[in-house]
Amino acid sequence: MKLRHIKQMPVFLENSAEVVGTVKKAVIGDDFSLSYVVIERVGNSPGMILSKDIWFGEETLLIRDVDCIKSYKHGEELSIYEQKLGDIVFDDKGRELGKVSDFVLSGPDKKVLGIEVFSGAIGDLLHGRQEINLEQISWKSAESAVVSNEGRENTW
């Protein structure tokens, strides 16, 4: 599941199927796993839900109890997601593959499996966006990464 698809997902209370809010953003920690989501609550102030209290459905986010929604004050999170979006990705020969456009998240364990690479409108139309396994990426600087030869195709 792409991280951008989590935004705007409805948040359901599992037992009653009541919509308690909508996801506004997902925060990825330095360990490349989902830390928490920030939601806009129905008729209430924003809240946050820790990763351990979240289950993903096809197009929804499920929680078991409204007590897992904690108070949230708007702040600047240090999410690795915002830091890495737009980073330039190179192959091992130094050729530019494109820029990081999204993270691919595993629903069950809530860890980042890989990245999606945007290579330009024409390239994306002709070949689609490339997905690269996170294990094949070496972050060489704050703005760039290098992919091993095997990382040129989606391998998961």
C-alpha positions as CSV (number, residue, x, y, z in Angstrom):
1,M,0.0,0.0,0.0
2,K,1.3,3.4,-0.9
3,L,1.6,5.9,1.9
4,R,-0.2,8.6,0.0
5,H,-3.3,6.3,-0.2
6,I,-3.5,6.2,3.6
7,K,-4.2,9.9,3.6
8,Q,-7.9,10.6,3.5
9,M,-8.8,7.0,4.6
10,P,-11.8,6.8,6.9
11,V,-11.1,5.6,10.4
12,F,-13.7,3.0,11.6
13,L,-14.5,1.8,15.0
14,E,-14.2,-2.0,14.4
15,N,-17.2,-3.2,16.4
16,S,-19.8,-0.6,15.4
17,A,-18.5,0.4,12.0
18,E,-18.8,4.0,13.1
19,V,-16.6,6.5,11.2
20,V,-14.6,8.4,13.9
21,G,-12.4,10.4,11.6
22,T,-10.3,10.7,8.5
23,V,-6.5,10.2,8.2
24,K,-4.7,13.5,7.6
25,K,-1.1,12.2,7.7
26,A,1.0,9.2,8.5
27,V,4.3,9.6,10.3
28,I,7.2,7.2,9.5
29,G,9.9,6.9,12.0
30,D,13.7,6.6,11.4
31,D,13.3,2.8,11.5
32,F,11.2,3.0,8.4
33,S,8.0,1.8,10.1
34,L,4.7,3.6,10.8
35,S,4.9,5.5,14.1
36,Y,1.4,6.9,14.2
37,V,-1.3,8.6,12.1
38,V,-2.9,12.0,12.7
39,I,-6.7,12.1,12.1
40,E,-9.3,14.7,11.8
41,R,-12.0,13.5,14.2
42,V,-15.7,13.9,13.4
43,G,-17.0,16.8,15.5
44,N,-13.9,17.0,17.6
45,S,-10.3,18.2,17.5
46,P,-7.5,16.4,15.7
47,G,-6.1,13.2,17.3
48,M,-3.3,10.7,16.9
49,I,-3.4,7.0,16.9
50,L,-0.2,4.9,17.5
51,S,0.7,2.2,15.0
52,K,0.1,-0.6,17.5
53,D,-3.6,0.4,17.7
54,I,-4.2,0.4,13.9
55,W,-5.3,-2.3,11.5
56,F,-5.7,-1.7,7.8
57,G,-8.6,-2.8,5.7
58,E,-8.9,-2.6,2.0
59,E,-9.6,1.1,1.9
60,T,-10.1,1.8,5.6
61,L,-8.2,2.1,8.8
62,L,-9.7,0.2,11.8
63,I,-9.4,0.8,15.5
64,R,-10.9,-1.3,18.3
65,D,-11.6,1.5,20.8
66,V,-11.9,5.3,20.7
67,D,-9.7,5.4,23.8
68,C,-6.7,4.8,21.6
69,I,-7.1,8.2,20.0
70,K,-4.8,10.5,21.9
71,S,-4.8,14.3,22.0
72,Y,-2.8,15.9,19.2
73,K,-1.6,19.5,18.8
74,H,-0.4,20.5,15.4
75,G,3.3,20.2,15.3
76,E,6.2,19.5,13.1
77,E,7.0,15.8,13.1
78,L,10.4,14.6,12.0
79,S,9.0,12.0,9.6
80,I,11.5,10.2,7.4
81,Y,8.7,10.3,4.7
82,E,8.9,14.1,4.3
83,Q,12.7,14.0,4.4
84,K,13.0,11.4,1.7
85,L,10.3,12.5,-0.8
86,G,12.0,14.1,-3.8
87,D,15.4,12.5,-3.1
88,I,17.3,11.6,-6.3
89,V,17.8,7.9,-6.9
90,F,20.8,6.6,-8.9
91,D,21.7,3.1,-10.1
92,D,25.1,1.7,-9.2
93,K,26.6,3.1,-12.5
94,G,25.7,6.7,-11.5
95,R,22.7,7.0,-13.8
96,E,19.7,8.9,-12.4
97,L,16.6,6.6,-12.1
98,G,14.3,9.4,-10.8
99,K,13.1,10.8,-7.6
100,V,11.4,9.2,-4.6
101,S,7.7,9.9,-5.0
102,D,6.2,7.6,-2.3
103,F,6.9,4.8,0.2
104,V,5.3,1.3,-0.1
105,L,4.1,0.1,3.2
106,S,3.3,-3.4,4.4
107,G,-0.2,-3.4,5.9
108,P,0.2,-6.2,8.4
109,D,3.6,-5.2,10.0
110,K,3.4,-1.5,9.1
111,K,6.9,-1.3,7.8
112,V,8.2,0.4,4.7
113,L,8.9,-2.3,2.1
114,G,10.3,0.0,-0.6
115,I,10.1,3.2,-2.5
116,E,8.3,4.4,-5.6
117,V,10.4,6.3,-8.1
118,F,9.1,9.0,-10.4
119,S,11.2,9.2,-13.6
120,G,9.2,11.9,-15.4
121,A,5.8,12.1,-17.1
122,I,6.8,10.5,-20.3
123,G,8.8,7.7,-18.7
124,D,6.0,7.0,-16.2
125,L,3.4,6.9,-19.0
126,L,5.5,4.5,-21.1
127,H,6.8,2.2,-18.3
128,G,4.9,3.0,-15.1
129,R,6.5,4.1,-11.9
130,Q,9.2,1.9,-10.6
131,E,9.1,0.3,-7.2
132,I,12.4,-0.6,-5.5
133,N,12.9,-2.8,-2.5
134,L,14.1,-0.8,0.6
135,E,16.9,-3.4,1.2
136,Q,18.4,-2.6,-2.1
137,I,18.7,1.1,-1.4
138,S,21.7,2.8,0.2
139,W,21.1,6.4,1.3
140,K,24.4,8.2,0.3
141,S,23.4,11.7,1.4
142,A,20.5,13.7,2.8
143,E,19.2,14.1,-0.8
144,S,20.2,11.0,-2.7
145,A,20.3,7.2,-2.7
146,V,22.0,4.5,-4.8
147,V,20.3,1.3,-5.8
148,S,22.2,-2.0,-6.3
149,N,21.8,-3.7,-9.8
150,E,19.2,-6.1,-8.5
151,G,17.1,-3.2,-7.3
152,R,16.1,-2.1,-10.7
153,E,12.8,-4.0,-10.6
154,N,10.1,-4.7,-8.0
155,T,11.3,-7.9,-6.2
156,W,8.7,-8.4,-3.4
